[in-house]
Amino acid sequence: MIEMDADAFGDLVDDVFDRIPQSVLDELDNVVFLVEDRPADGSLDLLGEYDGLALTERDDYGMVDLPDRIVLYREPLLSIVDDEDALREQVHITLVHEIAHYFGIPEGRLHELGWG
């Protein structure tokens, strides 16, 4: 486990986010990315979460709909790494994992691909 305050963690997430290919980001519509300390239940078990309706499940989606959310949880992520390099890698994996859920890729398939 490493220690990192919310501001430093946010900067690290921004840096990792900037490395996601622009072609992927261009396909995201009405999605916000957030960092929170922990999930609502207070556990350290969940690293990130996609809260929305996957593209594969949408019929009609318009501008009046609330945005989908991709949330990274700072404390759970910090609790499973030993250094900043490992944290960067885990943040990247978690971002890709949650973005994949937006595109409709299920949990089982992500694990098969090594993104679980």
C-alpha positions in Angstrom: 0.0 0.0 0.0 1.2 3.5 -0.7 0.0 6.9 0.5 -1.1 9.6 -1.9 -3.4 12.6 -1.2 -6.4 13.2 -3.4 -4.8 16.0 -5.4 -1.7 14.0 -6.3 -3.9 11.0 -7.1 -6.0 13.1 -9.4 -2.9 14.4 -11.2 -1.8 10.8 -11.7 -5.2 9.8 -13.1 -5.1 12.7 -15.5 -1.7 11.7 -16.7 -2.8 8.1 -17.2 -6.1 9.2 -18.9 -4.1 11.3 -21.4 -2.5 8.1 -22.5 -5.8 6.5 -23.6 -5.9 6.6 -27.4 -7.8 9.5 -28.7 -9.6 7.2 -31.1 -11.2 5.4 -28.1 -12.1 8.6 -26.3 -13.7 10.0 -29.5 -16.2 7.1 -29.3 -17.4 8.0 -25.8 -20.5 10.0 -25.7 -22.0 11.7 -22.6 -19.6 10.1 -20.1 -18.0 11.7 -17.1 -14.9 10.4 -15.4 -14.7 10.9 -11.6 -12.4 10.0 -8.7 -13.9 9.2 -5.3 -12.2 8.0 -2.2 -14.3 4.8 -1.8 -17.4 3.1 -3.1 -20.7 4.0 -1.3 -20.5 0.9 0.8 -17.1 2.0 2.2 -15.3 -1.2 1.1 -11.9 -1.5 -0.5 -13.0 -4.3 -2.8 -14.0 -2.2 -5.9 -11.3 -0.3 -7.8 -13.6 1.3 -10.3 -17.1 1.3 -11.6 -19.1 2.0 -14.8 -22.5 3.4 -14.0 -24.6 3.7 -17.1 -26.1 2.0 -20.0 -23.7 0.2 -22.3 -23.8 1.0 -26.0 -24.9 -2.5 -26.8 -28.1 -1.9 -24.7 -29.1 1.5 -25.9 -32.0 2.2 -28.2 -32.3 5.9 -28.1 -30.0 8.2 -26.1 -30.2 11.9 -26.1 -28.8 15.1 -24.7 -31.4 15.2 -21.9 -30.1 11.9 -20.4 -27.8 12.1 -17.4 -24.2 11.2 -18.3 -22.8 7.8 -17.8 -20.2 7.7 -15.1 -16.8 6.0 -14.8 -15.5 6.2 -11.3 -12.1 5.3 -10.0 -11.8 4.7 -6.3 -8.6 6.2 -4.8 -8.3 4.2 -1.5 -8.9 0.8 -2.9 -6.4 1.4 -5.8 -3.8 2.7 -3.3 -4.4 -0.3 -1.1 -3.3 -2.9 -3.7 0.0 -1.4 -5.0 3.5 -1.0 -3.6 4.8 1.9 -5.6 3.7 4.7 -8.0 4.6 2.7 -11.1 2.3 -0.1 -10.0 -0.4 2.4 -9.3 -0.1 3.9 -12.8 -0.4 0.5 -14.3 -3.5 -0.4 -12.1 -5.2 2.9 -12.9 -4.6 2.2 -16.6 -6.1 -1.3 -16.3 -9.0 0.0 -14.3 -9.8 2.8 -16.8 -9.6 0.4 -19.8 -11.8 -2.1 -17.9 -14.5 0.5 -17.1 -14.4 2.0 -20.6 -14.8 -1.5 -22.0 -18.0 -1.8 -20.0 -19.3 1.3 -21.7 -18.8 -0.5 -25.0 -20.7 -3.5 -23.7 -17.8 -5.9 -23.0 -18.9 -8.1 -20.1 -16.9 -8.9 -17.0 -16.1 -12.5 -18.0 -14.7 -11.4 -21.4 -12.5 -8.8 -19.8 -11.0 -11.4 -17.5 -10.4 -13.6 -20.5 -8.5 -10.8 -22.2 -6.5 -10.0 -19.1 -8.2 -6.8 -18.2 -10.1 -8.1 -15.2 
